[in-house]
Amino acid sequence: MPETSPTPQLAVRALKGVRVVSLALNLPGPAALMRCCAMGARCVKVEPPPPPGSVAGTTADPMGVYNRAAYDAMHQGVRIVVADLKTDAGQTRLHRELAKADVLLTSFRPSALAKLGLKWSELRKRHPQLSLVEIVGAPGPRAEEPGHDLTYMAESGLVTGTELPPTLYADMGGSLMASEAVLQARLYQLAKGKGVRLEVALSDAANYLALPRSWGLTTPGAAVGGGHAGYRVFPCKDGRVALAALEPHFASALGKEAGLAKSNIIAMFMPESHAAIAQWCAAHTRAELDAIGTARDIPLFTLAAR
């Protein structure tokens, strides 16, 4: 797998000088904060204190327990403030941060925000400059319902069989929507001179990712659902190869290599094309296929056998 950085340096640091305070735990909120930090924002995370008797360095964020490496990656460049928001001292510390902030990012249910005195109506009175970005599970009236990435993926039709999805699509998609909401909030502030409340629902993120499936693009037998012989994963001699020769010029190059008589759009949906390309892949090693892809300008990526 290619090496990637969780916080790539962005050429345009659109949030430079913007202060973001986050109360969000687990994955979507911290991942959104990571993106805001990459865009130049000055980010502060307010966390509850760890349980009494905890080892030094322990965090109350569950992600720090599930996977400390992920927690550390998402909080690079983020200033951590520990405060118990159920106490007067914790509230004072939080509002000291909010008085200097442009955006507050949360991931609590609305009822939990209300108990902490952080309803939008109250925040707007106390900090008129502040915008609120609320990450919730489902939108509007459903925001109090319990749920997680897997349930939102299932609801959107993206869970097939009994295997878990390979990554947390709704959480990560929601984190991108949340960082987008921070940008929207900042643009609104600059235009109107006041804050705004924006809601980001993880179920909406899952539904957005599911749009190609709902349009019929990825359903079984569809263009990118296995119907096009040039857009599939086939076994090869020592592993697998993911082919993405969808456009006519890519399909034509693949068809020539695989010995197809025709490789137009109609032909690529024929059973004989699937059989011929499968046979061609099976006759080559990963190294050979990589070399052919480079030489013939065919989009492919080889993988180890499962």
Secondary structure, DSSP 4 states (H G I P E B T S, - for coil): -----SSPPPSS-TTTT-EEEE---TTHHHHHHHHHHHTT-EEEEEEPPPPTTPPTT--SSHHHHH-HHHHHHHTTTPEEEE--TTSHHHHHHHHHHHTT-SEEEE-S-HHHHHHTT--HHHHHHH-TT-EEEEEESSSGGGGGS---HHHHHHHTT---TTSPPSS-HHHHHHHHHHHHHHHHHHHHHHHHSS--EEEEEHHHHHHHHTHHHHTTSSSTTSIIIIISTTSSEEEETTEEEEE---SHHHHHHHHHHHT-S--STTGGGSHHHHHHHHHHHHTS-HHHHHHHHHHHT--EEEE---
